[in-house]
Amino acid sequence: MADNFNTTTKRKRKEKSKLVPSLIVLFLFLFVSFSYYAYQIVYTPNVDSKDRDTFVTIPTNATYEQAMDSVEASGAIIDHLSLRFMAKLMDYDQLVKPGRYKLEHGWGNRQLIGVLRSGQQTPVDLTFANIRLRSQLATKLANEIEASEEELDSLLNDEAYLASLGFDTTTIVSMFIPNTYQVYWTTSAPKLMERMKKEYDTFWTAERKAKAEQLGLSQKEVSTLASIVQAETIKNDEKPRVAGVYLNRLQKNMLLQADPTVVFAVRDFTIRRVLNAHLRHQSPYNTYINKGLPPGPINVPTISSIDAVLNPEQHDYIYFCAKEDFSGYHAFARTESEHQANARRFHAALNARKIMK
């Protein structure tokens, strides 16, 4: 019996001695596998945006699920499951922050969630050009920030609010100086308006103000005339000469007779040929029937147009007409007879191209 007991005991000890190394190997395998998977979840690149800039916008008051859906909808996430696992691990469900975020190619889950958690937004490069109406301005701005078109349009039409900024509905577009501005997507409509007012005040340096005063124009009047110059010519090198013509006409108390103001008054921006019927259109913007400048800008004038008015070419031209070669340049004249000759050539060119309206 004793021998049998000893034999059994030895067998069990031998089996245990074989089992321990196996368990150690299994443990090491599981540890390495878990460590590898953990590394994969944390550090392995999970953003594929190599061929395109990818941005995600997370609205104010978005839930965790809404935020994650926005990220996944970008199409740049390789493994959704590991991203959500990391998000929970980093308590992102408790730390969702609104904003616009750029998903950089090669980011791992930890880096991506870290940026979203911190609220480190990628600024929007805000630009605006070719804007004629307040409604167009509201649409353009709403496409770049979280604030709605309705919010922006409401502010741009609120006389009391605009008065607090020093403008009214006819002049407010002059507050927007075309440039590239970095703003955050979450910037509210009022904050954006305040920012634009600061940029406007910065733009109007003491030197520019002094030049406006020398011309006998207010800042808003400079912008209004600049908007006409801009509508007349796309050639920056010609803008100072065009500005000089209108300043000469103002000085002589002549009607400006600027075709772009008629187009603006009619509100038909498809017009390529201003007709006599258009010239009779009753509107304070029609400079064929109203002396002086119109009530406000007919577009958002560029810096080059504003500076052309502030630095006009000195000459005695009081007429100009588009050249018949459709180059975009104009023929300038000192007398009406010279101008009519230029106009006949241009009208003949319009007829040849069958441009009748």
SVG drawing of the C-alpha trace seen along z (x, -y; Angstrom):
<svg xmlns="http://www.w3.org/2000/svg" viewBox="-40 -121 48 123">
<polyline fill="none" stroke="black" stroke-width="0.4" points="0.0,0.0 2.8,-2.4 4.6,-1.8 1.3,-2.5 0.8,-5.7 4.3,-6.9 4.0,-6.0 0.8,-8.0 2.2,-11.0 5.3,-11.0 3.0,-10.8 1.0,-13.8 4.1,-15.8 5.4,-15.0 2.2,-16.0 2.1,-19.3 5.7,-20.0 4.7,-19.6 1.6,-21.7 3.3,-24.7 5.5,-25.5 2.4,-25.1 0.4,-27.6 3.3,-30.0 3.5,-29.8 -0.2,-30.3 -0.1,-33.2 2.7,-34.8 0.9,-34.2 -2.3,-35.8 -0.3,-38.7 1.5,-39.3 -1.7,-39.0 -3.5,-41.4 -0.6,-43.9 -0.4,-43.7 -4.2,-44.3 -4.0,-47.1 -1.2,-48.7 -3.2,-48.3 -6.2,-50.0 -4.2,-52.9 -1.4,-53.6 -2.0,-51.9 -3.0,-54.4 -6.8,-54.4 -7.4,-57.5 -7.0,-57.3 -7.2,-60.8 -4.1,-60.6 -5.8,-61.8 -8.1,-64.4 -8.5,-66.9 -11.1,-65.4 -13.0,-67.6 -15.7,-66.6 -18.1,-69.1 -19.7,-68.3 -22.7,-70.5 -23.2,-72.3 -25.1,-70.0 -24.3,-66.9 -24.6,-63.6 -21.8,-61.0 -23.6,-58.9 -24.1,-61.9 -20.4,-62.8 -19.2,-59.3 -21.6,-59.1 -20.2,-62.3 -16.7,-61.0 -17.5,-57.7 -19.5,-59.4 -16.3,-61.1 -15.3,-57.9 -11.8,-58.2 -12.0,-55.8 -10.5,-52.3 -11.7,-50.4 -14.9,-51.8 -15.0,-49.2 -11.5,-50.0 -12.3,-53.7 -15.4,-53.4 -13.6,-51.2 -10.9,-53.8 -13.5,-56.6 -15.2,-54.8 -11.8,-54.1 -10.9,-57.8 -14.3,-58.9 -15.1,-60.7 -18.8,-60.0 -18.6,-62.4 -16.4,-65.0 -18.0,-65.7 -17.1,-69.2 -18.5,-70.9 -16.3,-72.1 -14.7,-71.5 -11.8,-69.1 -9.4,-68.0 -8.7,-64.3 -5.0,-63.9 -3.9,-61.0 -2.2,-58.3 -3.6,-59.3 -4.2,-56.5 -7.3,-56.2 -5.7,-57.8 -4.5,-60.8 -7.9,-61.3 -10.0,-61.0 -7.5,-63.2 -8.1,-66.0 -11.9,-65.6 -11.9,-65.5 -9.8,-68.6 -11.9,-70.7 -8.8,-71.7 -10.7,-72.9 -9.2,-73.5 -10.0,-77.1 -12.1,-78.0 -10.5,-80.2 -13.4,-82.6 -13.5,-84.5 -16.2,-86.3 -16.2,-87.7 -18.7,-88.4 -21.4,-89.3 -24.1,-91.8 -26.9,-91.3 -27.2,-90.9 -29.0,-87.6 -26.1,-86.3 -23.7,-87.4 -25.8,-85.5 -25.8,-82.4 -22.0,-82.6 -21.3,-83.0 -23.7,-80.3 -21.8,-77.8 -18.6,-78.5 -19.8,-78.5 -22.3,-76.7 -24.7,-79.7 -27.7,-79.4 -28.5,-81.5 -31.6,-82.6 -29.6,-83.9 -27.2,-85.8 -29.9,-87.2 -31.8,-88.4 -28.8,-90.3 -28.1,-91.8 -31.6,-93.1 -31.9,-94.3 -31.8,-98.1 -31.4,-98.6 -28.5,-96.0 -26.8,-97.4 -27.0,-100.9 -25.0,-99.7 -22.3,-98.9 -22.5,-102.2 -24.3,-100.9 -27.8,-100.3 -29.2,-97.8 -28.0,-99.8 -24.4,-100.1 -23.7,-97.0 -22.1,-95.1 -19.3,-97.7 -18.3,-96.4 -17.1,-93.2 -13.7,-93.8 -12.8,-91.0 -9.8,-89.1 -9.0,-85.7 -10.0,-85.5 -9.5,-82.5 -12.5,-81.9 -13.8,-78.8 -16.7,-77.0 -18.6,-77.4 -18.3,-81.2 -21.8,-82.6 -23.5,-85.1 -23.1,-88.0 -19.5,-87.2 -18.7,-87.0 -20.3,-90.4 -18.2,-91.8 -15.1,-90.3 -15.9,-91.8 -16.4,-95.2 -12.9,-94.9 -11.4,-94.0 -13.2,-96.9 -11.8,-99.3 -8.3,-97.9 -8.6,-98.3 -9.5,-101.9 -6.1,-103.2 -5.4,-106.9 -3.9,-107.2 -7.0,-105.8 -9.3,-108.0 -7.2,-111.1 -7.4,-110.2 -11.2,-109.8 -11.5,-113.2 -9.4,-114.8 -11.9,-113.5 -14.8,-114.8 -16.2,-111.3 -17.1,-109.3 -15.8,-105.7 -19.1,-104.3 -19.3,-106.6 -15.8,-105.4 -17.0,-101.8 -20.1,-102.7 -18.1,-104.3 -15.6,-101.5 -18.5,-99.0 -19.4,-100.9 -15.8,-100.9 -15.6,-97.2 -18.7,-96.5 -17.4,-98.5 -14.0,-96.8 -12.3,-93.6 -8.9,-95.2 -7.1,-96.3 -4.8,-98.5 -7.8,-100.4 -9.7,-100.9 -7.9,-104.2 -8.8,-105.7 -12.4,-104.6 -12.5,-106.0 -11.1,-109.3 -14.0,-109.6 -16.7,-109.2 -14.9,-111.6 -14.7,-114.2 -18.4,-113.8 -19.2,-114.2 -17.1,-117.3 -19.0,-118.7 -22.3,-117.8 -23.1,-115.6 -25.2,-112.4 -22.9,-109.4 -24.8,-107.5 -23.2,-104.2 -24.8,-101.2 -24.1,-98.8 -26.3,-100.9 -29.2,-100.4 -28.6,-96.7 -28.6,-96.6 -31.8,-98.7 -33.6,-96.4 -32.2,-93.3 -31.6,-91.4 -27.9,-90.4 -28.2,-88.6 -28.4,-91.9 -25.5,-92.3 -26.9,-95.3 -28.5,-98.1 -31.5,-99.4 -33.5,-102.7 -36.3,-101.0 -33.8,-100.1 -32.6,-103.6 -36.0,-104.8 -36.4,-102.4 -37.5,-104.2 -35.0,-103.5 -32.7,-105.5 -29.9,-103.3 -30.5,-104.4 -27.7,-107.0 -29.2,-108.0 -32.1,-109.7 -30.6,-110.5 -27.6,-112.7 -24.8,-111.7 -23.9,-108.3 -26.6,-105.6 -27.7,-104.8 -25.0,-102.2 -22.7,-99.7 -24.0,-97.6 -21.6,-94.8 -18.9,-94.0 -16.0,-96.0 -12.5,-94.5 -9.5,-96.2 -8.1,-97.0 -11.4,-98.8 -11.4,-100.7 -7.8,-101.8 -8.5,-102.8 -11.0,-105.3 -8.6,-106.5 -5.8,-106.8 -7.6,-107.9 -5.8,-108.7 -5.7,-112.5 -7.2,-113.3 -10.0,-115.2 -12.0,-112.3 -15.7,-112.3 -16.9,-109.5 -15.9,-105.9 -17.3,-103.0 -16.3,-99.4 -14.0,-98.7 -15.4,-96.9 -12.7,-94.2 -14.3,-92.9 -10.9,-92.9 -12.4,-94.1 -10.8,-97.5 -12.5,-100.8 -12.2,-103.8 -12.2,-107.1 -13.3,-110.5 -13.3,-114.1 -16.3,-115.2 -19.7,-113.8 -19.0,-113.6 -15.9,-111.5 -17.9,-109.3 -20.7,-108.8 -18.2,-107.7 -16.8,-105.2 -20.3,-104.0 -21.3,-103.5 -18.3,-101.2 -19.2,-99.2 -22.9,-99.0 -22.0,-97.8 -19.8,-95.1 -22.8,-94.1 -25.0,-93.9 -22.5,-91.8 -22.5,-89.3 -26.3,-89.5 -26.2,-90.7 -29.5,-92.5 -30.2,-92.4"/>
</svg>
